[in-house]
Amino acid sequence: MTAMIDEKKKFQEVLNVGLEVIQTRDIDILLERILTKARYLTNADAGSIYIKDESKLLFRYTQNETLQKLLPPGKKLIYSTFTVPVNNQSIAGYVANTGQVVNIENVYDLTDSVPFSFDPSYDRLSGYRTQSVLCFPLKTNTDEVVGVLQLINAKNGHGNIVPFLPEDEPFVVHFANNAAIAIERATMTRDIILRMIKMAELRDPMETGAHVNRVSSYSVELYEAWARLKRINEAEIEQNRDVLKMAAMLHDVGKVAITDLILKKPARLNSSEYEIMKRHTYLGARLFSHQRSDFDRAAFLVTLNHHERWDGHGYPGFVDYATGEPLPGYKSNDGNAPGKQLEEIPVFGRVVAICDVFDALSSGRSYKEAWDEERVLETMAAEKGKHFDPEMLDIFFSNLEIVRNIMQLYPEMKG
């Protein structure tokens, strides 16, 4: 009877965490949550998640509680990306290739009776010791494998490493199937957003997919670090990370409404042209003005406010997004709307302002060379308290290791 109660409780937990995962919209945030929840269900110390891309697996995300505890508070594990062939040589490759679950008591005791082998290079590099492994496919309703989830080192109630329980496998597989459906849906959402960005890229060569992926990833990390400093509750942080990741990708989507004569002008814009260019903020905000969801609200705030400045000299200021005219009571002597300043600028606008400028300065374009990091940081530091929220800029600078890792994840494509 006790076993039945325990099974019912675990199944309810699977349903609960499955619902949390399905409600996540951004693919990167989703992968992080899938791994977190799967580790929770199995009490795994570590794990990794891979996404299938034709004949290879892309290593997308990892967690390791033991190694995380060795880092200073607020710091995250830095990891390199790599690919794994979908074949029977590696554990993850075998699972992707066969669609079967693999449960290994000790990877260092594998024999020739299995076709796959364990690569101990990460253990040697990190000082970690992998022992038990539970690796299972992420399958859609059509039985298509879209990824692989690998859990490492199950722990008992005393913190000792133990094998993963065979009776946990049905629960994990049920969760994995829900996760795969969520991945499929989130991938479609990301593809739609990237198509919108591709439209902007056709108009403005600077607005590349790599650029917006980097800016959105920087933004999520900066927001999370700032929010934890402000002791914002965990549920709100997680919700905002999800919507900000997608919203930040669309920060310059309003440029699709700006003429090519301005967007692609090889020389510096004159004053009248610059005024037209500034319209992309409220033109982009119009796309999300109905605000039927928290994503619409976030995208509205980002598009409208990411060119505001801490000192009040940004744009578009206090305007009616529908007309571009100053709001009642906000018309300056020159007839324009004054810029928002200090905390009048929404948090998401302040976050994306820093991340967008950093990436623009760091990236090479047909008309400019990429600046080296030292020059970028010196330039931005000079704008502390002027262009940028000083506290947020300090937080950004304190997380440069994560920023550099993101730059490696999303390099500019050549040609």
C-alpha positions as CSV (number, residue, x, y, z in Angstrom):
1,M,0.0,0.0,0.0
2,T,2.8,2.4,0.8
3,A,4.5,1.7,-2.5
4,M,1.3,2.5,-4.3
5,I,1.0,5.8,-2.4
6,D,4.6,6.6,-3.3
7,E,4.0,5.8,-6.9
8,K,1.0,8.0,-7.0
9,K,2.9,10.9,-5.4
10,K,5.7,10.5,-7.9
11,F,3.3,10.4,-10.9
12,Q,1.6,13.5,-9.6
13,E,5.0,15.2,-9.4
14,V,5.7,14.1,-13.0
15,L,2.4,15.7,-14.1
16,N,3.2,18.9,-12.2
17,V,6.7,19.4,-13.6
18,G,5.5,18.3,-17.0
19,L,2.9,21.1,-16.9
20,E,5.6,23.6,-15.9
21,V,7.8,22.6,-18.8
22,I,5.0,22.7,-21.4
23,Q,4.1,26.3,-20.3
24,T,7.7,27.4,-21.1
25,R,8.0,29.1,-24.6
26,D,11.6,29.9,-25.2
27,I,13.6,26.9,-26.4
28,D,16.8,27.8,-24.4
29,I,14.9,28.4,-21.2
30,L,12.9,25.3,-21.9
31,L,16.0,23.0,-22.2
32,E,17.3,24.4,-18.9
33,R,14.1,23.6,-17.1
34,I,13.7,20.2,-18.6
35,L,17.1,19.2,-17.3
36,T,16.4,20.8,-13.9
37,K,13.1,19.0,-13.5
38,A,14.5,15.6,-14.7
39,R,17.3,15.9,-12.1
40,Y,14.7,16.7,-9.5
41,L,12.6,13.6,-10.4
42,T,15.6,11.3,-10.1
43,N,17.7,13.1,-7.5
44,A,20.6,13.3,-10.1
45,D,23.7,15.3,-9.2
46,A,24.4,16.3,-12.8
47,G,23.1,16.0,-16.4
48,S,23.3,17.2,-20.0
49,I,20.8,17.7,-22.7
50,Y,21.4,17.3,-26.5
51,I,19.3,18.4,-29.4
52,K,19.3,16.2,-32.5
53,D,20.3,17.9,-35.8
54,E,20.1,15.4,-38.6
55,S,23.0,12.9,-38.1
56,K,24.5,14.6,-35.0
57,L,23.6,15.7,-31.5
58,L,24.3,19.3,-30.4
59,F,25.4,19.6,-26.8
60,R,23.1,22.4,-25.6
61,Y,23.0,22.6,-21.8
62,T,24.6,21.0,-18.7
63,Q,24.2,21.2,-14.9
64,N,26.5,19.8,-12.2
65,E,25.5,20.5,-8.6
66,T,28.9,19.2,-7.2
67,L,31.0,21.5,-9.4
68,Q,28.5,24.4,-9.0
69,K,29.0,24.4,-5.3
70,L,32.8,25.1,-5.8
71,L,32.0,28.4,-7.6
72,P,31.5,31.7,-5.9
73,P,27.9,32.7,-5.2
74,G,26.1,34.0,-8.3
75,K,28.6,32.4,-10.7
76,K,27.6,29.7,-13.3
77,L,29.3,26.8,-14.8
78,I,31.0,27.6,-18.1
79,Y,31.0,24.9,-20.7
80,S,32.0,24.4,-24.3
81,T,29.7,23.3,-27.1
82,F,30.4,20.2,-29.2
83,T,28.6,17.7,-31.3
84,V,28.2,13.9,-31.0
85,P,27.6,11.6,-34.0
86,V,24.3,9.8,-33.9
87,N,25.7,6.3,-33.9
88,N,26.3,3.5,-31.4
89,Q,29.8,4.6,-30.3
90,S,28.8,7.0,-27.5
91,I,26.1,6.6,-24.8
92,A,24.1,9.6,-26.0
93,G,24.7,8.7,-29.7
94,Y,23.4,5.2,-29.1
95,V,20.3,6.4,-27.3
96,A,19.5,8.9,-30.2
97,N,20.2,6.2,-32.8
98,T,18.2,3.4,-31.2
99,G,15.5,5.3,-29.2
100,Q,16.3,3.1,-26.3
101,V,16.7,4.0,-22.6
102,V,20.2,3.2,-21.1
103,N,20.6,2.8,-17.4
104,I,24.3,2.2,-16.3
105,E,25.3,1.4,-12.8
106,N,29.0,2.5,-13.3
107,V,30.3,3.8,-16.6
108,Y,33.8,2.8,-15.7
109,D,32.7,-0.9,-15.5
110,L,31.3,-1.1,-19.1
111,T,32.3,-4.2,-20.9
112,D,32.5,-5.2,-24.6
113,S,29.0,-6.6,-24.4
114,V,27.6,-3.1,-25.2
115,P,28.4,-1.3,-28.4
116,F,29.0,2.1,-26.8
117,S,31.8,3.4,-24.6
118,F,32.2,6.2,-22.0
119,D,34.5,9.1,-22.7
120,P,36.3,10.0,-19.4
121,S,37.9,13.2,-20.8
122,Y,35.5,15.6,-19.0
123,D,36.1,13.8,-15.7
124,R,39.9,14.1,-16.1
125,L,39.6,17.8,-17.0
126,S,37.1,18.8,-14.3
127,G,38.1,16.4,-11.5
128,Y,34.5,15.1,-11.4
129,R,33.8,11.4,-11.2
130,T,30.9,10.1,-13.3
131,Q,29.5,6.8,-12.0
132,S,25.8,6.1,-12.6
133,V,24.1,7.3,-15.8
134,L,20.5,7.3,-17.0
135,C,20.2,8.3,-20.6
136,F,16.9,8.4,-22.5
137,P,15.5,9.8,-25.8
138,L,13.2,12.7,-26.1
139,K,10.5,11.5,-28.4
140,T,7.5,13.3,-30.0
141,N,4.1,11.8,-30.5
142,T,5.3,10.5,-33.9
143,D,8.1,8.6,-32.2
144,E,10.7,11.0,-33.6
145,V,13.8,11.5,-31.5
146,V,14.4,15.2,-31.1
147,G,17.0,15.1,-28.4
148,V,18.7,13.1,-25.6
149,L,18.7,13.7,-21.9
150,Q,21.6,12.3,-19.9
151,L,21.4,12.2,-16.1
152,I,24.5,11.5,-14.0
153,N,25.1,10.2,-10.5
154,A,21.8,9.5,-8.7
155,K,22.1,10.2,-5.0
156,N,20.3,8.6,-2.0
157,G,19.1,10.4,1.1
158,H,22.5,10.4,2.6
159,G,24.1,12.1,-0.5
160,N,25.9,8.9,-1.7
161,I,26.1,8.1,-5.4
162,V,23.8,5.1,-6.2
163,P,22.4,3.5,-9.4
164,F,19.3,5.0,-11.0
165,L,16.3,3.0,-9.9
166,P,14.7,0.9,-12.8
167,E,11.3,1.6,-11.4
168,D,11.9,5.4,-12.0
169,E,12.3,4.9,-15.7
170,P,8.6,4.8,-16.7
171,F,8.1,8.1,-14.8
172,V,11.1,9.7,-16.5
173,V,10.1,8.5,-20.0
174,H,6.6,9.9,-19.5
175,F,8.2,13.2,-18.5
176,A,10.6,13.0,-21.5
177,N,7.7,12.5,-23.9
178,N,6.0,15.7,-22.7
179,A,9.4,17.5,-22.8
180,A,9.9,16.4,-26.4
181,I,6.5,17.9,-27.4
182,A,7.4,21.1,-25.6
183,I,10.7,21.2,-27.4
184,E,9.0,20.7,-30.8
185,R,6.6,23.6,-30.0
186,A,9.3,25.9,-28.6
187,T,11.4,25.2,-31.7
188,M,8.5,26.3,-33.9
189,T,8.1,29.5,-31.9
190,R,11.9,30.2,-32.2
191,D,11.8,29.6,-35.9
192,I,8.9,32.0,-36.4
193,I,10.8,34.7,-34.4
194,L,14.0,34.0,-36.5
195,R,12.0,34.4,-39.7
196,M,10.8,37.8,-38.5
197,I,14.4,38.7,-37.7
198,K,15.4,37.4,-41.2
199,M,13.0,40.0,-42.6
200,A,14.8,42.7,-40.6
201,E,18.2,41.3,-41.7
202,L,17.2,41.6,-45.4
203,R,16.6,45.3,-44.7
204,D,19.4,45.9,-42.1
205,P,22.5,43.7,-42.4
206,M,23.4,44.3,-38.8
207,E,20.3,42.6,-37.6
208,T,21.6,39.0,-37.9
209,G,20.3,35.9,-36.3
210,A,23.5,35.5,-34.4
211,H,23.3,39.1,-33.1
212,V,19.8,38.7,-31.7
213,N,20.6,35.3,-30.2
214,R,23.6,36.8,-28.4
215,V,21.7,39.9,-27.3
216,S,18.8,37.9,-25.9
217,S,21.1,35.5,-24.1
218,Y,23.1,38.3,-22.6
219,S,19.9,39.9,-21.5
220,V,18.6,36.9,-19.7
221,E,21.8,36.5,-17.8
222,L,22.0,40.2,-16.9
223,Y,18.3,40.3,-15.8
224,E,18.7,37.1,-13.7
225,A,21.8,38.4,-11.9
226,W,20.1,41.8,-11.3
227,A,16.9,40.2,-10.1
228,R,18.6,38.0,-7.6
229,L,20.5,41.0,-6.2
230,K,17.1,42.7,-5.8
231,R,15.8,39.6,-4.1
232,I,12.9,39.2,-6.6
233,N,11.1,36.0,-6.0
234,E,12.1,32.9,-7.9
235,A,8.8,32.4,-9.7
236,E,8.8,35.9,-11.1
237,I,12.5,35.6,-12.2
238,E,11.7,32.4,-14.1
239,Q,8.7,33.8,-15.7
240,N,10.5,37.0,-16.8
241,R,13.5,35.0,-18.1
242,D,11.2,33.1,-20.4
243,V,9.5,36.1,-22.0
244,L,12.6,38.3,-22.0
245,K,14.6,35.8,-24.0
246,M,12.1,36.0,-26.9
247,A,11.3,39.7,-26.5
248,A,15.0,40.7,-26.6
249,M,15.4,38.9,-29.9
250,L,12.9,41.3,-31.4
251,H,14.3,44.6,-30.1
252,D,14.9,46.1,-33.5
253,V,12.0,44.5,-35.4
254,G,10.6,47.9,-36.1
255,K,13.4,48.5,-38.6
256,V,11.3,46.6,-41.2
257,A,9.3,49.8,-41.4
258,I,12.3,52.0,-42.2
259,T,13.3,52.8,-45.8
260,D,16.3,51.1,-47.3
261,L,17.7,54.5,-48.2
262,I,18.3,55.0,-44.5
263,L,19.0,51.5,-43.3
264,K,21.6,50.8,-45.9
265,K,23.1,54.2,-46.3
266,P,26.9,53.7,-46.2
267,A,27.6,57.2,-44.7
268,R,26.6,58.8,-41.5
269,L,22.9,59.7,-41.2
270,N,22.0,63.4,-41.3
271,S,19.7,64.8,-38.6
272,S,16.5,64.3,-40.5
273,E,17.4,60.7,-41.5
274,Y,18.3,60.0,-37.9
275,E,14.9,61.2,-36.7
276,I,13.3,58.8,-39.1
277,M,15.5,55.9,-37.9
278,K,14.5,56.6,-34.3
279,R,10.9,55.7,-35.3
280,H,11.8,52.0,-35.3
281,T,11.3,51.9,-31.5
282,Y,7.6,52.8,-31.4
283,L,6.9,51.2,-34.8
284,G,8.2,48.0,-33.4
285,A,6.1,48.5,-30.2
286,R,2.9,48.7,-32.3
287,L,3.3,45.1,-33.2
288,F,2.7,44.1,-29.6
289,S,0.3,46.9,-28.6
290,H,-2.6,44.6,-27.9
291,Q,-0.6,42.8,-25.2
292,R,-2.7,39.7,-25.0
293,S,0.1,37.9,-23.2
294,D,3.1,38.5,-20.9
295,F,5.3,38.0,-24.0
296,D,3.5,40.8,-25.8
297,R,4.0,43.0,-22.8
298,A,7.7,42.2,-22.6
299,A,8.2,42.7,-26.3
300,F,6.4,46.0,-26.2
301,L,8.6,47.3,-23.4
302,V,11.8,46.1,-25.1
303,T,11.1,47.5,-28.6
304,L,9.9,50.9,-27.2
305,N,12.6,51.4,-24.6
306,H,15.9,49.9,-25.6
307,H,17.3,53.2,-26.9
308,E,16.4,55.2,-23.8
309,R,19.4,56.5,-21.8
310,W,19.9,56.6,-18.0
311,D,20.6,60.4,-18.2
312,G,17.4,61.1,-20.2
313,H,19.0,61.8,-23.5
314,G,17.7,58.7,-25.3
315,Y,14.7,58.1,-27.5
316,P,11.8,57.9,-28.2
317,G,10.9,59.2,-24.7
318,F,7.3,59.8,-23.6
319,V,5.5,59.3,-26.9
320,D,2.3,57.8,-27.9
321,Y,3.4,54.6,-29.7
322,A,0.5,54.8,-32.1
323,T,1.4,58.2,-33.4
324,G,4.9,58.9,-32.3
325,E,3.7,62.2,-30.9
326,P,4.5,63.3,-27.3
327,L,2.1,62.2,-24.6
328,P,-0.1,64.9,-23.1
329,G,2.0,67.0,-20.8
330,Y,5.3,65.7,-22.1
331,K,6.0,68.1,-25.0
332,S,9.4,69.9,-24.7
333,N,10.0,73.4,-26.0
334,D,11.4,72.0,-29.2
335,G,8.1,70.1,-29.8
336,N,9.6,66.7,-29.0
337,A,9.0,64.3,-26.2
338,P,11.7,64.3,-23.4
339,G,13.6,61.0,-22.9
340,K,12.9,58.7,-20.0
341,Q,15.6,58.7,-17.4
342,L,16.7,56.7,-14.4
343,E,14.1,54.2,-13.3
344,E,11.4,55.7,-15.5
345,I,13.0,53.4,-18.1
346,P,11.5,49.9,-17.6
347,V,13.9,47.2,-16.4
348,F,13.8,45.2,-19.7
349,G,14.7,48.4,-21.6
350,R,17.7,49.1,-19.4
351,V,18.9,45.5,-19.7
352,V,18.6,45.3,-23.5
353,A,20.3,48.7,-23.9
354,I,23.5,47.4,-22.3
355,C,23.5,44.1,-24.2
356,D,22.7,45.5,-27.6
357,V,25.4,48.1,-27.4
358,F,28.0,45.6,-26.2
359,D,27.2,43.2,-29.0
360,A,27.1,46.0,-31.7
361,L,30.6,47.2,-30.6
362,S,32.0,43.7,-30.3
363,S,30.8,42.5,-33.7
364,G,32.3,43.0,-37.1
365,R,30.2,44.2,-40.0
366,S,30.8,45.0,-43.7
367,Y,31.2,48.6,-42.7
368,K,33.2,48.2,-39.5
369,E,35.7,46.0,-37.8
370,A,34.9,44.3,-34.5
371,W,36.3,46.2,-31.5
372,D,38.5,44.2,-29.1
373,E,37.0,43.6,-25.6
374,E,39.2,46.1,-23.9
375,R,38.1,49.0,-26.1
376,V,34.4,47.9,-25.8
377,L,34.6,47.8,-22.0
378,E,36.4,51.1,-21.8
379,T,33.8,52.8,-24.0
380,M,30.9,51.4,-22.1
381,A,32.5,52.2,-18.7
382,A,32.7,55.8,-19.8
383,E,28.9,55.8,-20.3
384,K,28.2,54.5,-16.8
385,G,25.5,56.7,-15.3
386,K,25.1,58.4,-18.7
387,H,23.9,55.9,-21.2
388,F,23.6,53.0,-18.9
389,D,22.1,52.1,-15.5
390,P,25.3,52.1,-13.4
391,E,24.3,49.2,-11.2
392,M,23.3,47.1,-14.1
393,L,26.5,47.9,-16.0
394,D,28.6,46.7,-13.0
395,I,26.6,43.5,-12.9
396,F,27.2,43.0,-16.6
397,F,30.9,43.5,-16.2
398,S,31.0,41.0,-13.3
399,N,29.5,38.3,-15.6
400,L,31.8,38.7,-18.5
401,E,32.9,35.0,-18.4
402,I,29.3,34.0,-19.2
403,V,29.1,36.7,-21.9
404,R,32.2,35.3,-23.6
405,N,30.8,31.8,-23.5
406,I,27.6,33.1,-25.2
407,M,29.7,34.7,-27.9
408,Q,31.2,31.3,-28.6
409,L,27.7,29.7,-28.7
410,Y,26.4,32.1,-31.4
411,P,29.3,33.1,-33.7
412,E,28.6,35.1,-36.8
413,M,28.3,32.9,-39.9
414,K,30.9,33.6,-42.6
415,G,29.8,34.4,-46.1
